[in-house]
Amino acid sequence: MPAPLPSNEAQRLAALYELNVLDTPAEKDFDDIVALAATVCGVPMSLVTLIDVDRQWFKAKLGTEVSETSRDQSLCAHAILGDDLMVVPDTRGDRRFTDNPMGEAVRFYAGAPLITSDGFALGTLCVIDSVPRNLDDEQLQALRALARQVTSQLEMRRYATALANTTARLQDLERRKDDLAGLIGGELRAPLRLIRSYLAELGDTGMHDPDLADLVARATSAHVRGFTDLLSHLGSLADDGHSGDSLHMRETDLTQLTQRAVEAVRPIAATKKIWILNQSGGPSLPIIADPVRLEQVITHLLFAAVKYTPPGGRVRVGNEIESGPAMRLDDIDMPDGMRPDLFPHLYYGAIANPTIVRGPDRGLAVAKRILDAHHATVALSDRPGDGTSLHVVFPFAEPELVGV
């Protein structure tokens, strides 16, 4: 039974297309998520699916070589109609899927919708098995949390690209600043004085001066292009100041953002028996930030720590005042001497080469770009016996707080 279209289908598709992710190459960040989802749920197949007009396309896949299927045959097209997990213990017992052409290959299905921060369901993170089964509460919570990681990474990439484009436009405007200053302070000043003189005389006497009017006309005609260039410059400045893809900065509490990020990652950590020691419950730490994007960044950093820590490891998270409000992440060495693998990923992904590149740690590079836009300072250390430590320090929200 084909799924009905969501009520916001046109807007949903627009949100999907804005991400520019359809038909892009595979990326390790998303491949790692489907591998973890399959492991957590004990199934042979897991997919990151994106629902297009007439197909479902797989950004990441495990257990199949197929890259896309018809939307009419898609279980995920049904899953995006809700705002929570859709679990089908046995497709034979669900009238929507009894005649599904995938038949015995899909007997169990669980899909968590990929819901953007604007509320659009782009697709799902789903797990599939060829035999009926059920998932326990811990597995369901982990699947929800992993789906949120997929959506966050997709949105972070879009905003990092938008930041790069805005930076390029501002650099272009900086190069054109001298042209703008010349137009306002030089070329256009004389014709503007003529126009003002003519209008003043006309207003005072009510008499038309043909000679002055002719002079004004010729001066204006000669500088029409200058006036047009001036308007173009000013329009560019206005456009860059009101970009819909820019970060929405306002005062927010770093402590609350960190606590929410910890809770978002905790279900994933639980499946690996990783203990998260949350020391972020201290006083409010006001900073100027985009709370949605920054929470996504902090969550991604915590997820990376969990992903690259062996089962049974320990991750410590806290907030403090250093040279400014700070978030501290410690990936602690294990008692048996086994070391987490987080340091090289943070170093090569976000410190040594913090650019948007299609590498194994592109998500960390994107996170670093968004932190740069928040004027945050990132410090990384690694010491045997202590583990890997990441400190992210933000400017104070208000200058008077600097002495606190």
PyMOL commands that set and color helices and strands:
alter all, ss='L'
color gray80, all
select helices_A, chain A and resi 9-18+28-41+71-73+76-79+91-93+103-105+137-175+177-187+189-205+210-222+224-241+254-271+291-307+342-351+362-373+399-403
alter helices_A, ss='H'
color red, helices_A
select strands_A, chain A and resi 45-51+55-62+68-70+86-88+108-115+121-129+250-253+275-279+286-289+314-321+325-332+377-383+387-393
alter strands_A, ss='S'
color yellow, strands_A
deselect
rebuild
show_as cartoon
